[in-house]
Every structure is written in C-alpha cells, then in structure tokens.
C-alpha cells in the first residue's frame, strides 16, 4: 500500500461556508489554527490574526486528502503558501452578498496564480433564489473562463 498525501485548498469570504464544507467532508475533527503576525510592530492596531482550518478525507487504499480553508483577508500571502503542491482549489461564494461577483473575481484571480484545478461553489442560493447561477455563468463567459460552477449546500 502506497500512502500519498494530497491537498485541496478552500477559499471564500467570511460566512461562505468554508468551515462547514470541511466539517461535512472530514473524517477527523477539524483543527483550527490561529496565528498572530509578529512581523509588524506589536501594537493592537497592527496585529493580524490568521485562522486556518484543516480536516482530512481518507480515500481507498489509505490515500489522505488534506482540506485547508484559507484565511479570508490573507489570500495572496497565506493562500499562496497553502496552495503549494495542492491538487486543486475550491472557491465558495456567498450568493447573498452584493459583492459576490467581485468576490469571485478576486478569488479566481488569486487562485489561478497558484493552482491549476479550480472549481466554484455558490452557497446560500436558497436565501436569494433570483437568477441563481446566471450572473456567475455570465461572468465566467465574459472572461472566457472554463471553471466548473455549482450551487452547493454547505
């Protein structure tokens, strides 16, 4: 039996469902890691807290897939580190947010710099059933993107 560790990174805004997704998929307890940025002066205004959530899915023959939720505000720096050697990324977009298209653009552009396999999950579609996925499909089409897009329930 060959044990291989794979990694999938999940990104999205606060409340998009990153932690719920990991909790529903993980066979182990979800581990949340909080860190304080000590590179900046240690005044309360300059402290940056970074939260990363981790879970695991075990597939057949002992294959383990690590699931990492990126911190919302640190996608460019921390997300880049987490994406190193990742087999893919999932972007979760909260459909109820007025900035959902801007959020999708920011996360898609950020992840495209670090990982090849990306898919998008649109959450909270039950709370705003208007147009559902049409605006996201239009955005992808205008950018000539071929990213898989799904409505998901986290």
N, C-alpha and C positions, 0 to 999 in steps of 0.2 A: 504494500500500500504506500502510495506517494502522497505526502502531506504538503499541500500548497496553500499559501495564504494569499488571498485576493482582497481587494479593497474597492468599495463603492463610496463615493462622497455625495452627500445630500446637502443642497443649499437652498436657501429661500429666506424670505423675510420673517420677522418675528410673528408667530401665530399661523404660519403657512402649513404647519403640520410635520416638521422635521422630526421632532422627538416622538410624536405619535407613530410616525411611519417606522422608526427604528424599534419602538416598543412592540408594535404589532408583528414585526418580522423576526425580531431577535429571540433566540432560544435561551439566551442568558440574560441576566439582569443588565439593564442599561447603566453604563458608567458615565457619569458627568464629571468632566474635568474643568475646573475653573482656575484661571491663572491671572496674575496681575502683571502688567507690563512694567518692568523695572528699568527699562531703557530711558524713560523720561523722568524728569525731576519728580520727587515724591511729594508733591502737593496734591490734595484731594482732587483738584480740577484736572490734573494731568494723569491720574491713574486710569488705565484702560483695563477693564475686566474682559477676559476672553473665555467663553464657555464652549467646550467641545463635548458632544455626546457620542457614545460608542456602544455598539451592540454587535452581535455575531449571528450569522446564519450558517448552520452546518449542512452541507450537501452530502450526497452519496460519497462513499469511499473516503470519508474524513476530510473532504475539502471544506475549508473555512473561508467565509467571506466576511470581512470586517465592514461594518457600516458606520460611517463618520458623518455627523452633522456639523457643517461649518458654522462658525460664528457669523451672525448677520452683518456686523459692521466691519469685519476684517477679511472679507472675501479675497481681496487682492494679495495680502501677505500670508495669512494663515491658510486660506484656501489653496494657495499655490503649494504650500508645504504638504498639505493633506493630499492633494491631487497627484503628487509624485508617485509613480507606479500604480495609480488607480486604473482599474479596468473600465471605469465609467463613472458618470455623474448623473444625478437626478436633481432637477430644479423643480421645487414646489412653489407655485404661485397662488396666492390668496385671491380668488376671484372677486371678493367683496371690496377689495382695496381700489380706490380711484387711481392709484399709481401702478396697477397690475401690469400694464404693457411696459412701462418704464422699468419696473422690477424685472420683468422677463428679459428686457434688453440688457440690463446691467449684468444679470447673472449669466445669460447666454454668452455675452462678450467676454466676461471674466473666465468662465469655464473653458471656452473654446481655446484660450491661450494655454491651457494646461492638460486637457484630456480630450480624446477623440470621440468617445462614445457618450452622447448626452441624450437624455430624454426629459420631457417636461410633463409634470403632473399639475393639473389645475384643481385646487381644493376649494371647498366651500361653495360649490356650484349650486347646492340646494338652497342656499340663503339668498341667491340672486340668479334666478333661472333665465334671465333675459339674455338672449343671444348665445348663451353658453360658451362654446369654443370658437365661434365665428371670428371674433376680433383677434384671437390668438393665431388662428389659421391664416387670417388676412395678413397679420404682421409677419409671420413666417414666409408667406408667399411673396410679399413685397421685398423681403430681404433675400429671397431665393434660398431659404434655409430648408434643409431636409431633416429636421429634428422631429422625432416621434412625439406626438402630443396626445395626452389622455386626460379625461376627467377622473379624479381619484378621490376616494373617501378615506382620509387618514383618521 
